[in-house]
């Protein structure tokens, strides 16, 4: 469930190594030229929202675009330098990019109206009408990690896809970026709602910015976002919005099977201990806001962690703060009963886990590839294999692309450019729907 955009547990016990350890010191060759960006003339300029963007008045409803805020402009050289700083192959970079924060209407997990933000990226060149990539990010704990806010690793995938000539919609999800409230981590239903509404807001933004969309959607995402991408693709294939037509699906290292693969891997050593503690703490505290898992944290967490664990995951703490405040193993984190219950879940706990699974339980009519790594110690490859088996049970043969000895974050770094090239091949064959 881990993301290149946050801590790297991977194959090392150090919380300071990897992408997050370098977060504040990332040597990015690009200069984000926000000051040089003007709001396009097609956008009605009014007194903006709190974060300063151009305000767009629309009728109330899901996916209604409220604001477009320019956040970055990079030429082709800058994009290549930015991606290279993350160890990503830049051979697919053809264009510079312009990036915008979109603010839009969506729903809470309880179905109440709220707002969310996301990153919308356009290539500086290419076709007049653009296909759209939905890129969904992985586990983030601090709201400023979100793609529309953080000017670093949260933008690797969006810039990679946009620089190849497609528009990109990268939702922050609820409670991250500039969205209000807590983040309902690993709540699949609300992540899909926010992602679908981001597509709708992007459609409006593209028209306002003079780069209308074709309606063809390529779905991808990493880690938690791989699971969200698959669930979003399922919704699109089921006709969730007539304006969008699923063209291909290529998720990376998604936790598609919490009950049968990911949770067991946290207890049998396939997931490294620091990652297991981090994910489980985040999952339990976030899900308890939605479902009655406990009345008091001490029912599941040992002291002294029970007194601090909920506050650590309030979207205002960085992993550098969270990881040292938690123990090194699940045995030290959880009460004896919780430790046993999580391995053999029943009741509400079982229902919560089950609600996130089943996203591969359908027959895709478009090309699908699942990218993963046997050496991944954050999201076990069994998730991808079980997902492929579910697709097969519905009559769809879906390959699992095993990146071998690559760790979790490295799986994205290696897979991302491969996915761009695969999308290019699919796009070259022409639109599936006329």
TORKOL-4160 file (C-alpha; in steps of 0.2 Angstrom, whole numbers, padded with zeros to 4 digits, m for minus):
434
<pt num="1" X="0000" Y="0000" Z="0000"/>
<pt num="2" X="0015" Y="0011" Z="0001"/>
<pt num="3" X="0018" Y="0024" Z="m0011"/>
<pt num="4" X="0034" Y="0032" Z="m0019"/>
<pt num="5" X="0026" Y="0048" Z="m0013"/>
<pt num="6" X="0029" Y="0044" Z="0006"/>
<pt num="7" X="0040" Y="0033" Z="0017"/>
<pt num="8" X="0050" Y="0019" Z="0010"/>
<pt num="9" X="0050" Y="0004" Z="0021"/>
<pt num="10" X="0054" Y="m0008" Z="0007"/>
<pt num="11" X="0069" Y="m0019" Z="0011"/>
<pt num="12" X="0077" Y="m0008" Z="0024"/>
<pt num="13" X="0072" Y="m0005" Z="0042"/>
<pt num="14" X="0077" Y="0014" Z="0042"/>
<pt num="15" X="0062" Y="0026" Z="0041"/>
<pt num="16" X="0074" Y="0039" Z="0035"/>
<pt num="17" X="0079" Y="0031" Z="0019"/>
<pt num="18" X="0071" Y="0031" Z="0002"/>
<pt num="19" X="0060" Y="0044" Z="m0006"/>
<pt num="20" X="0053" Y="0051" Z="0010"/>
<pt num="21" X="0069" Y="0052" Z="0019"/>
<pt num="22" X="0075" Y="0064" Z="0005"/>
<pt num="23" X="0058" Y="0073" Z="0004"/>
<pt num="24" X="0064" Y="0090" Z="0010"/>
<pt num="25" X="0081" Y="0088" Z="0002"/>
<pt num="26" X="0076" Y="0081" Z="m0015"/>
<pt num="27" X="0088" Y="0089" Z="m0028"/>
<pt num="28" X="0075" Y="0093" Z="m0041"/>
<pt num="29" X="0082" Y="0101" Z="m0057"/>
<pt num="30" X="0066" Y="0109" Z="m0061"/>
<pt num="31" X="0061" Y="0126" Z="m0055"/>
<pt num="32" X="0042" Y="0127" Z="m0053"/>
<pt num="33" X="0037" Y="0143" Z="m0062"/>
<pt num="34" X="0021" Y="0147" Z="m0053"/>
<pt num="35" X="0024" Y="0166" Z="m0054"/>
<pt num="36" X="0025" Y="0165" Z="m0073"/>
<pt num="37" X="0008" Y="0157" Z="m0075"/>
<pt num="38" X="m0007" Y="0167" Z="m0078"/>
<pt num="39" X="m0025" Y="0161" Z="m0077"/>
<pt num="40" X="m0031" Y="0157" Z="m0095"/>
<pt num="41" X="m0043" Y="0169" Z="m0102"/>
<pt num="42" X="m0056" Y="0155" Z="m0104"/>
<pt num="43" X="m0057" Y="0154" Z="m0085"/>
<pt num="44" X="m0068" Y="0167" Z="m0076"/>
<pt num="45" X="m0057" Y="0176" Z="m0064"/>
<pt num="46" X="m0066" Y="0181" Z="m0047"/>
<pt num="47" X="m0061" Y="0182" Z="m0029"/>
<pt num="48" X="m0052" Y="0165" Z="m0027"/>
<pt num="49" X="m0054" Y="0152" Z="m0013"/>
<pt num="50" X="m0042" Y="0152" Z="0002"/>
<pt num="51" X="m0028" Y="0144" Z="m0009"/>
<pt num="52" X="m0029" Y="0158" Z="m0021"/>
<pt num="53" X="m0035" Y="0150" Z="m0037"/>
<pt num="54" X="m0047" Y="0157" Z="m0050"/>
<pt num="55" X="m0065" Y="0153" Z="m0045"/>
<pt num="56" X="m0077" Y="0145" Z="m0057"/>
<pt num="57" X="m0095" Y="0145" Z="m0053"/>
<pt num="58" X="m0105" Y="0130" Z="m0058"/>
<pt num="59" X="m0121" Y="0121" Z="m0053"/>
<pt num="60" X="m0120" Y="0111" Z="m0037"/>
<pt num="61" X="m0116" Y="0093" Z="m0040"/>
<pt num="62" X="m0103" Y="0079" Z="m0040"/>
<pt num="63" X="m0088" Y="0083" Z="m0050"/>
<pt num="64" X="m0093" Y="0102" Z="m0051"/>
<pt num="65" X="m0077" Y="0111" Z="m0054"/>
<pt num="66" X="m0075" Y="0125" Z="m0041"/>
<pt num="67" X="m0057" Y="0132" Z="m0045"/>
<pt num="68" X="m0042" Y="0130" Z="m0057"/>
<pt num="69" X="m0026" Y="0135" Z="m0049"/>
<pt num="70" X="m0010" Y="0135" Z="m0059"/>
<pt num="71" X="0004" Y="0127" Z="m0049"/>
<pt num="72" X="0018" Y="0122" Z="m0061"/>
<pt num="73" X="0025" Y="0124" Z="m0079"/>
<pt num="74" X="0040" Y="0114" Z="m0085"/>
<pt num="75" X="0048" Y="0113" Z="m0102"/>
<pt num="76" X="0054" Y="0096" Z="m0109"/>
<pt num="77" X="0071" Y="0097" Z="m0101"/>
<pt num="78" X="0064" Y="0101" Z="m0084"/>
<pt num="79" X="0053" Y="0086" Z="m0085"/>
<pt num="80" X="0067" Y="0075" Z="m0089"/>
<pt num="81" X="0078" Y="0082" Z="m0076"/>
<pt num="82" X="0064" Y="0080" Z="m0063"/>
<pt num="83" X="0060" Y="0062" Z="m0067"/>
<pt num="84" X="0079" Y="0057" Z="m0068"/>
<pt num="85" X="0081" Y="0064" Z="m0050"/>
<pt num="86" X="0069" Y="0050" Z="m0045"/>
<pt num="87" X="0078" Y="0037" Z="m0055"/>
<pt num="88" X="0065" Y="0035" Z="m0069"/>
<pt num="89" X="0068" Y="0032" Z="m0087"/>
<pt num="90" X="0065" Y="0048" Z="m0097"/>
<pt num="91" X="0064" Y="0040" Z="m0114"/>
<pt num="92" X="0046" Y="0043" Z="m0116"/>
<pt num="93" X="0047" Y="0062" Z="m0112"/>
<pt num="94" X="0041" Y="0071" Z="m0128"/>
<pt num="95" X="0033" Y="0087" Z="m0121"/>
<pt num="96" X="0034" Y="0100" Z="m0106"/>
<pt num="97" X="0019" Y="0100" Z="m0095"/>
<pt num="98" X="0008" Y="0113" Z="m0086"/>
<pt num="99" X="0000" Y="0108" Z="m0070"/>
<pt num="100" X="m0016" Y="0114" Z="m0061"/>
<pt num="101" X="m0024" Y="0111" Z="m0044"/>
<pt num="102" X="m0042" Y="0108" Z="m0047"/>
<pt num="103" X="m0055" Y="0110" Z="m0032"/>
<pt num="104" X="m0071" Y="0101" Z="m0035"/>
<pt num="105" X="m0087" Y="0095" Z="m0027"/>
<pt num="106" X="m0088" Y="0076" Z="m0021"/>
<pt num="107" X="m0095" Y="0066" Z="m0007"/>
<pt num="108" X="m0089" Y="0060" Z="0010"/>
<pt num="109" X="m0090" Y="0041" Z="0014"/>
<pt num="110" X="m0106" Y="0045" Z="0023"/>
<pt num="111" X="m0113" Y="0053" Z="0006"/>
<pt num="112" X="m0113" Y="0071" Z="0012"/>
<pt num="113" X="m0107" Y="0085" Z="0001"/>
<pt num="114" X="m0089" Y="0090" Z="0003"/>
<pt num="115" X="m0074" Y="0096" Z="m0008"/>
<pt num="116" X="m0058" Y="0088" Z="m0014"/>
<pt num="117" X="m0043" Y="0093" Z="m0024"/>
<pt num="118" X="m0032" Y="0085" Z="m0037"/>
<pt num="119" X="m0018" Y="0088" Z="m0049"/>
<pt num="120" X="m0023" Y="0091" Z="m0068"/>
<pt num="121" X="m0008" Y="0090" Z="m0080"/>
<pt num="122" X="m0008" Y="0095" Z="m0098"/>
<pt num="123" X="0006" Y="0092" Z="m0111"/>
<pt num="124" X="0014" Y="0107" Z="m0118"/>
<pt num="125" X="0010" Y="0101" Z="m0136"/>
<pt num="126" X="0003" Y="0086" Z="m0144"/>
<pt num="127" X="m0015" Y="0083" Z="m0150"/>
<pt num="128" X="m0029" Y="0096" Z="m0148"/>
<pt num="129" X="m0040" Y="0083" Z="m0140"/>
<pt num="130" X="m0032" Y="0073" Z="m0127"/>
<pt num="131" X="m0035" Y="0055" Z="m0120"/>
<pt num="132" X="m0035" Y="0055" Z="m0101"/>
<pt num="133" X="m0024" Y="0045" Z="m0089"/>
<pt num="134" X="m0032" Y="0043" Z="m0071"/>
<pt num="135" X="m0017" Y="0041" Z="m0060"/>
<pt num="136" X="m0021" Y="0037" Z="m0042"/>
<pt num="137" X="m0007" Y="0038" Z="m0029"/>
<pt num="138" X="m0003" Y="0027" Z="m0014"/>
<pt num="139" X="m0001" Y="0029" Z="0004"/>
<pt num="140" X="0001" Y="0046" Z="0011"/>
<pt num="141" X="0000" Y="0052" Z="0029"/>
<pt num="142" X="0003" Y="0071" Z="0028"/>
<pt num="143" X="m0009" Y="0081" Z="0017"/>
<pt num="144" X="0005" Y="0091" Z="0009"/>
<pt num="145" X="0011" Y="0075" Z="0001"/>
<pt num="146" X="m0004" Y="0076" Z="m0011"/>
<pt num="147" X="0000" Y="0078" Z="m0029"/>
<pt num="148" X="m0009" Y="0095" Z="m0031"/>
<pt num="149" X="0002" Y="0102" Z="m0016"/>
<pt num="150" X="0019" Y="0094" Z="m0015"/>
<pt num="151" X="0031" Y="0099" Z="m0028"/>
<pt num="152" X="0041" Y="0083" Z="m0028"/>
<pt num="153" X="0038" Y="0065" Z="m0029"/>
<pt num="154" X="0019" Y="0066" Z="m0029"/>
<pt num="155" X="0021" Y="0072" Z="m0047"/>
<pt num="156" X="0032" Y="0059" Z="m0054"/>
<pt num="157" X="0018" Y="0048" Z="m0062"/>
<pt num="158" X="0007" Y="0063" Z="m0068"/>
<pt num="159" X="0022" Y="0071" Z="m0076"/>
<pt num="160" X="0028" Y="0055" Z="m0084"/>
<pt num="161" X="0011" Y="0052" Z="m0092"/>
<pt num="162" X="0008" Y="0070" Z="m0097"/>
<pt num="163" X="0025" Y="0072" Z="m0105"/>
<pt num="164" X="0020" Y="0058" Z="m0116"/>
<pt num="165" X="0005" Y="0067" Z="m0123"/>
<pt num="166" X="m0010" Y="0063" Z="m0113"/>
<pt num="167" X="m0019" Y="0073" Z="m0100"/>
<pt num="168" X="m0018" Y="0067" Z="m0082"/>
<pt num="169" X="m0031" Y="0068" Z="m0068"/>
<pt num="170" X="m0022" Y="0064" Z="m0051"/>
<pt num="171" X="m0034" Y="0065" Z="m0037"/>
<pt num="172" X="m0028" Y="0069" Z="m0019"/>
<pt num="173" X="m0042" Y="0059" Z="m0012"/>
<pt num="174" X="m0053" Y="0065" Z="0003"/>
<pt num="175" X="m0044" Y="0074" Z="0017"/>
<pt num="176" X="m0027" Y="0076" Z="0008"/>
<pt num="177" X="m0021" Y="0091" Z="m0002"/>
<pt num="178" X="m0033" Y="0106" Z="0001"/>
<pt num="179" X="m0048" Y="0095" Z="0005"/>
<pt num="180" X="m0056" Y="0096" Z="0022"/>
<pt num="181" X="m0057" Y="0083" Z="0036"/>
<pt num="182" X="m0047" Y="0067" Z="0039"/>
<pt num="183" X="m0042" Y="0055" Z="0026"/>
<pt num="184" X="m0052" Y="0039" Z="0025"/>
<pt num="185" X="m0037" Y="0028" Z="0022"/>
<pt num="186" X="m0040" Y="0012" Z="0012"/>
<pt num="187" X="m0059" Y="0016" Z="0010"/>
<pt num="188" X="m0061" Y="0010" Z="m0007"/>
<pt num="189" X="m0079" Y="0017" Z="m0010"/>
<pt num="190" X="m0074" Y="0035" Z="m0006"/>
<pt num="191" X="m0058" Y="0034" Z="m0015"/>
<pt num="192" X="m0067" Y="0029" Z="m0031"/>
<pt num="193" X="m0080" Y="0042" Z="m0028"/>
<pt num="194" X="m0067" Y="0056" Z="m0027"/>
<pt num="195" X="m0057" Y="0049" Z="m0042"/>
<pt num="196" X="m0073" Y="0048" Z="m0053"/>
<pt num="197" X="m0077" Y="0066" Z="m0048"/>
<pt num="198" X="m0060" Y="0071" Z="m0052"/>
<pt num="199" X="m0062" Y="0065" Z="m0070"/>
<pt num="200" X="m0078" Y="0075" Z="m0071"/>
<pt num="201" X="m0069" Y="0091" Z="m0065"/>
<pt num="202" X="m0055" Y="0087" Z="m0077"/>
<pt num="203" X="m0067" Y="0086" Z="m0091"/>
<pt num="204" X="m0073" Y="0104" Z="m0087"/>
<pt num="205" X="m0056" Y="0111" Z="m0084"/>
<pt num="206" X="m0049" Y="0104" Z="m0100"/>
<pt num="207" X="m0063" Y="0113" Z="m0110"/>
<pt num="208" X="m0059" Y="0129" Z="m0100"/>
<pt num="209" X="m0041" Y="0127" Z="m0104"/>
<pt num="210" X="m0044" Y="0124" Z="m0122"/>
<pt num="211" X="m0038" Y="0106" Z="m0122"/>
<pt num="212" X="m0054" Y="0096" Z="m0123"/>
<pt num="213" X="m0054" Y="0077" Z="m0119"/>
<pt num="214" X="m0058" Y="0063" Z="m0131"/>
<pt num="215" X="m0067" Y="0053" Z="m0117"/>
<pt num="216" X="m0055" Y="0039" Z="m0118"/>
<pt num="217" X="m0048" Y="0035" Z="m0100"/>
<pt num="218" X="m0032" Y="0025" Z="m0096"/>
<pt num="219" X="m0032" Y="0020" Z="m0078"/>
<pt num="220" X="m0016" Y="0017" Z="m0068"/>
<pt num="221" X="m0010" Y="0019" Z="m0050"/>
<pt num="222" X="0003" Y="0013" Z="m0038"/>
<pt num="223" X="0001" Y="0004" Z="m0022"/>
<pt num="224" X="m0015" Y="0010" Z="m0013"/>
<pt num="225" X="m0018" Y="0019" Z="m0029"/>
<pt num="226" X="m0016" Y="0002" Z="m0039"/>
<pt num="227" X="m0031" Y="m0004" Z="m0029"/>
<pt num="228" X="m0041" Y="0012" Z="m0032"/>
<pt num="229" X="m0037" Y="0012" Z="m0051"/>
<pt num="230" X="m0044" Y="m0006" Z="m0052"/>
<pt num="231" X="m0059" Y="m0001" Z="m0043"/>
<pt num="232" X="m0062" Y="0014" Z="m0053"/>
<pt num="233" X="m0059" Y="0004" Z="m0069"/>
<pt num="234" X="m0073" Y="m0008" Z="m0063"/>
<pt num="235" X="m0084" Y="0007" Z="m0061"/>
<pt num="236" X="m0081" Y="0015" Z="m0078"/>
<pt num="237" X="m0083" Y="m0002" Z="m0086"/>
<pt num="238" X="m0100" Y="m0003" Z="m0078"/>
<pt num="239" X="m0105" Y="0013" Z="m0085"/>
<pt num="240" X="m0102" Y="0025" Z="m0070"/>
<pt num="241" X="m0101" Y="0040" Z="m0082"/>
<pt num="242" X="m0106" Y="0040" Z="m0100"/>
<pt num="243" X="m0093" Y="0053" Z="m0104"/>
<pt num="244" X="m0079" Y="0042" Z="m0100"/>
<pt num="245" X="m0074" Y="0026" Z="m0109"/>
<pt num="246" X="m0061" Y="0014" Z="m0101"/>
<pt num="247" X="m0047" Y="0011" Z="m0113"/>
<pt num="248" X="m0034" Y="0001" Z="m0103"/>
<pt num="249" X="m0029" Y="m0003" Z="m0085"/>
<pt num="250" X="m0012" Y="m0005" Z="m0079"/>
<pt num="251" X="m0010" Y="m0004" Z="m0059"/>
<pt num="252" X="0006" Y="m0006" Z="m0050"/>
<pt num="253" X="0008" Y="m0016" Z="m0034"/>
<pt num="254" X="m0010" Y="m0014" Z="m0028"/>
<pt num="255" X="m0016" Y="m0022" Z="m0011"/>
<pt num="256" X="m0031" Y="m0030" Z="m0021"/>
<pt num="257" X="m0034" Y="m0044" Z="m0008"/>
<pt num="258" X="m0032" Y="m0038" Z="0010"/>
<pt num="259" X="m0040" Y="m0054" Z="0018"/>
<pt num="260" X="m0031" Y="m0067" Z="0007"/>
<pt num="261" X="m0014" Y="m0059" Z="0004"/>
<pt num="262" X="m0009" Y="m0043" Z="0011"/>
<pt num="263" X="m0015" Y="m0045" Z="0029"/>
<pt num="264" X="m0008" Y="m0063" Z="0031"/>
<pt num="265" X="0009" Y="m0056" Z="0023"/>
<pt num="266" X="0010" Y="m0044" Z="0037"/>
<pt num="267" X="0010" Y="m0058" Z="0050"/>
<pt num="268" X="0021" Y="m0071" Z="0041"/>
<pt num="269" X="0036" Y="m0060" Z="0037"/>
<pt num="270" X="0033" Y="m0056" Z="0019"/>
<pt num="271" X="0030" Y="m0038" Z="0023"/>
<pt num="272" X="0043" Y="m0030" Z="0033"/>
<pt num="273" X="0039" Y="m0026" Z="0051"/>
<pt num="274" X="0040" Y="m0007" Z="0050"/>
<pt num="275" X="0029" Y="m0007" Z="0035"/>
<pt num="276" X="0017" Y="m0019" Z="0043"/>
<pt num="277" X="0016" Y="m0008" Z="0059"/>
<pt num="278" X="0014" Y="0008" Z="0049"/>
<pt num="279" X="0000" Y="0002" Z="0038"/>
<pt num="280" X="m0010" Y="m0007" Z="0051"/>
<pt num="281" X="m0010" Y="0008" Z="0063"/>
<pt num="282" X="m0015" Y="0019" Z="0049"/>
<pt num="283" X="m0029" Y="0007" Z="0043"/>
<pt num="284" X="m0036" Y="0003" Z="0060"/>
<pt num="285" X="m0037" Y="0021" Z="0065"/>
<pt num="286" X="m0044" Y="0028" Z="0049"/>
<pt num="287" X="m0057" Y="0014" Z="0047"/>
<pt num="288" X="m0063" Y="0016" Z="0065"/>
<pt num="289" X="m0069" Y="0034" Z="0060"/>
<pt num="290" X="m0081" Y="0025" Z="0048"/>
<pt num="291" X="m0085" Y="0008" Z="0057"/>
<pt num="292" X="m0086" Y="0003" Z="0076"/>
<pt num="293" X="m0069" Y="m0006" Z="0077"/>
<pt num="294" X="m0066" Y="0000" Z="0095"/>
<pt num="295" X="m0073" Y="0013" Z="0107"/>
<pt num="296" X="m0055" Y="0016" Z="0115"/>
<pt num="297" X="m0039" Y="0013" Z="0106"/>
<pt num="298" X="m0033" Y="0003" Z="0121"/>
<pt num="299" X="m0045" Y="m0011" Z="0115"/>
<pt num="300" X="m0033" Y="m0014" Z="0100"/>
<pt num="301" X="m0017" Y="m0005" Z="0104"/>
<pt num="302" X="m0005" Y="m0008" Z="0118"/>
<pt num="303" X="0001" Y="0006" Z="0129"/>
<pt num="304" X="0009" Y="0018" Z="0127"/>
<pt num="305" X="0004" Y="0018" Z="0108"/>
<pt num="306" X="m0014" Y="0018" Z="0112"/>
<pt num="307" X="m0012" Y="0036" Z="0119"/>
<pt num="308" X="m0004" Y="0043" Z="0103"/>
<pt num="309" X="m0009" Y="0032" Z="0088"/>
<pt num="310" X="m0024" Y="0042" Z="0083"/>
<pt num="311" X="m0016" Y="0059" Z="0083"/>
<pt num="312" X="m0001" Y="0052" Z="0073"/>
<pt num="313" X="m0012" Y="0049" Z="0058"/>
<pt num="314" X="m0021" Y="0066" Z="0058"/>
<pt num="315" X="m0014" Y="0071" Z="0041"/>
<pt num="316" X="m0003" Y="0084" Z="0049"/>
<pt num="317" X="0012" Y="0072" Z="0054"/>
<pt num="318" X="0026" Y="0067" Z="0043"/>
<pt num="319" X="0032" Y="0049" Z="0043"/>
<pt num="320" X="0048" Y="0055" Z="0051"/>
<pt num="321" X="0037" Y="0059" Z="0066"/>
<pt num="322" X="0026" Y="0044" Z="0065"/>
<pt num="323" X="0038" Y="0029" Z="0063"/>
<pt num="324" X="0049" Y="0033" Z="0078"/>
<pt num="325" X="0033" Y="0035" Z="0089"/>
<pt num="326" X="0027" Y="0017" Z="0085"/>
<pt num="327" X="0035" Y="0000" Z="0090"/>
<pt num="328" X="0045" Y="m0011" Z="0078"/>
<pt num="329" X="0033" Y="m0026" Z="0077"/>
<pt num="330" X="0014" Y="m0029" Z="0077"/>
<pt num="331" X="0017" Y="m0040" Z="0092"/>
<pt num="332" X="0022" Y="m0024" Z="0102"/>
<pt num="333" X="0009" Y="m0013" Z="0094"/>
<pt num="334" X="m0007" Y="m0024" Z="0096"/>
<pt num="335" X="m0015" Y="m0032" Z="0111"/>
<pt num="336" X="m0015" Y="m0051" Z="0111"/>
<pt num="337" X="m0033" Y="m0052" Z="0107"/>
<pt num="338" X="m0031" Y="m0039" Z="0092"/>
<pt num="339" X="m0016" Y="m0049" Z="0086"/>
<pt num="340" X="m0026" Y="m0065" Z="0085"/>
<pt num="341" X="m0042" Y="m0056" Z="0078"/>
<pt num="342" X="m0033" Y="m0048" Z="0064"/>
<pt num="343" X="m0026" Y="m0065" Z="0058"/>
<pt num="344" X="m0044" Y="m0073" Z="0060"/>
<pt num="345" X="m0055" Y="m0058" Z="0057"/>
<pt num="346" X="m0074" Y="m0059" Z="0061"/>
<pt num="347" X="m0088" Y="m0047" Z="0063"/>
<pt num="348" X="m0086" Y="m0029" Z="0059"/>
<pt num="349" X="m0067" Y="m0032" Z="0056"/>
<pt num="350" X="m0070" Y="m0045" Z="0043"/>
<pt num="351" X="m0083" Y="m0034" Z="0035"/>
<pt num="352" X="m0071" Y="m0019" Z="0034"/>
<pt num="353" X="m0058" Y="m0030" Z="0026"/>
<pt num="354" X="m0070" Y="m0038" Z="0014"/>
<pt num="355" X="m0077" Y="m0021" Z="0008"/>
<pt num="356" X="m0060" Y="m0016" Z="0001"/>
<pt num="357" X="m0058" Y="m0033" Z="m0008"/>
<pt num="358" X="m0067" Y="m0039" Z="m0024"/>
<pt num="359" X="m0061" Y="m0026" Z="m0036"/>
<pt num="360" X="m0054" Y="m0039" Z="m0048"/>
<pt num="361" X="m0071" Y="m0048" Z="m0048"/>
<pt num="362" X="m0077" Y="m0043" Z="m0065"/>
<pt num="363" X="m0072" Y="m0046" Z="m0084"/>
<pt num="364" X="m0063" Y="m0032" Z="m0092"/>
<pt num="365" X="m0066" Y="m0029" Z="m0110"/>
<pt num="366" X="m0051" Y="m0019" Z="m0112"/>
<pt num="367" X="m0032" Y="m0023" Z="m0111"/>
<pt num="368" X="m0026" Y="m0025" Z="m0093"/>
<pt num="369" X="m0009" Y="m0028" Z="m0086"/>
<pt num="370" X="m0004" Y="m0030" Z="m0067"/>
<pt num="371" X="0013" Y="m0024" Z="m0062"/>
<pt num="372" X="0022" Y="m0031" Z="m0047"/>
<pt num="373" X="0038" Y="m0038" Z="m0040"/>
<pt num="374" X="0042" Y="m0054" Z="m0031"/>
<pt num="375" X="0054" Y="m0045" Z="m0020"/>
<pt num="376" X="0041" Y="m0031" Z="m0014"/>
<pt num="377" X="0040" Y="m0031" Z="0005"/>
<pt num="378" X="0027" Y="m0018" Z="0006"/>
<pt num="379" X="0013" Y="m0026" Z="m0005"/>
<pt num="380" X="0015" Y="m0044" Z="m0007"/>
<pt num="381" X="0015" Y="m0050" Z="m0025"/>
<pt num="382" X="0001" Y="m0063" Z="m0020"/>
<pt num="383" X="m0011" Y="m0048" Z="m0021"/>
<pt num="384" X="m0008" Y="m0047" Z="m0040"/>
<pt num="385" X="m0008" Y="m0065" Z="m0043"/>
<pt num="386" X="m0025" Y="m0067" Z="m0034"/>
<pt num="387" X="m0031" Y="m0052" Z="m0044"/>
<pt num="388" X="m0026" Y="m0061" Z="m0060"/>
<pt num="389" X="m0035" Y="m0077" Z="m0054"/>
<pt num="390" X="m0051" Y="m0067" Z="m0051"/>
<pt num="391" X="m0050" Y="m0060" Z="m0068"/>
<pt num="392" X="m0047" Y="m0077" Z="m0075"/>
<pt num="393" X="m0062" Y="m0084" Z="m0066"/>
<pt num="394" X="m0073" Y="m0071" Z="m0076"/>
<pt num="395" X="m0065" Y="m0076" Z="m0092"/>
<pt num="396" X="m0051" Y="m0063" Z="m0094"/>
<pt num="397" X="m0033" Y="m0068" Z="m0096"/>
<pt num="398" X="m0023" Y="m0054" Z="m0087"/>
<pt num="399" X="m0004" Y="m0055" Z="m0086"/>
<pt num="400" X="0006" Y="m0051" Z="m0070"/>
<pt num="401" X="0022" Y="m0042" Z="m0075"/>
<pt num="402" X="0034" Y="m0047" Z="m0061"/>
<pt num="403" X="0049" Y="m0035" Z="m0060"/>
<pt num="404" X="0059" Y="m0048" Z="m0050"/>
<pt num="405" X="0071" Y="m0042" Z="m0037"/>
<pt num="406" X="0065" Y="m0024" Z="m0037"/>
<pt num="407" X="0058" Y="m0017" Z="m0021"/>
<pt num="408" X="0042" Y="m0008" Z="m0018"/>
<pt num="409" X="0046" Y="0010" Z="m0024"/>
<pt num="410" X="0058" Y="0003" Z="m0037"/>
<pt num="411" X="0043" Y="m0007" Z="m0045"/>
<pt num="412" X="0035" Y="0010" Z="m0049"/>
<pt num="413" X="0051" Y="0017" Z="m0056"/>
<pt num="414" X="0053" Y="0002" Z="m0067"/>
<pt num="415" X="0035" Y="0000" Z="m0072"/>
<pt num="416" X="0030" Y="0018" Z="m0075"/>
<pt num="417" X="0039" Y="0020" Z="m0092"/>
<pt num="418" X="0034" Y="0003" Z="m0097"/>
<pt num="419" X="0016" Y="0007" Z="m0094"/>
<pt num="420" X="0018" Y="0024" Z="m0104"/>
<pt num="421" X="0025" Y="0014" Z="m0119"/>
<pt num="422" X="0011" Y="0001" Z="m0118"/>
<pt num="423" X="m0002" Y="0015" Z="m0117"/>
<pt num="424" X="0006" Y="0022" Z="m0133"/>
<pt num="425" X="0004" Y="0006" Z="m0142"/>
<pt num="426" X="m0014" Y="0005" Z="m0137"/>
<pt num="427" X="m0017" Y="0023" Z="m0142"/>
<pt num="428" X="m0009" Y="0020" Z="m0159"/>
<pt num="429" X="m0022" Y="0006" Z="m0163"/>
<pt num="430" X="m0035" Y="0020" Z="m0163"/>
<pt num="431" X="m0050" Y="0023" Z="m0151"/>
<pt num="432" X="m0059" Y="0007" Z="m0145"/>
<pt num="433" X="m0076" Y="0017" Z="m0146"/>
<pt num="434" X="m0081" Y="0028" Z="m0160"/>
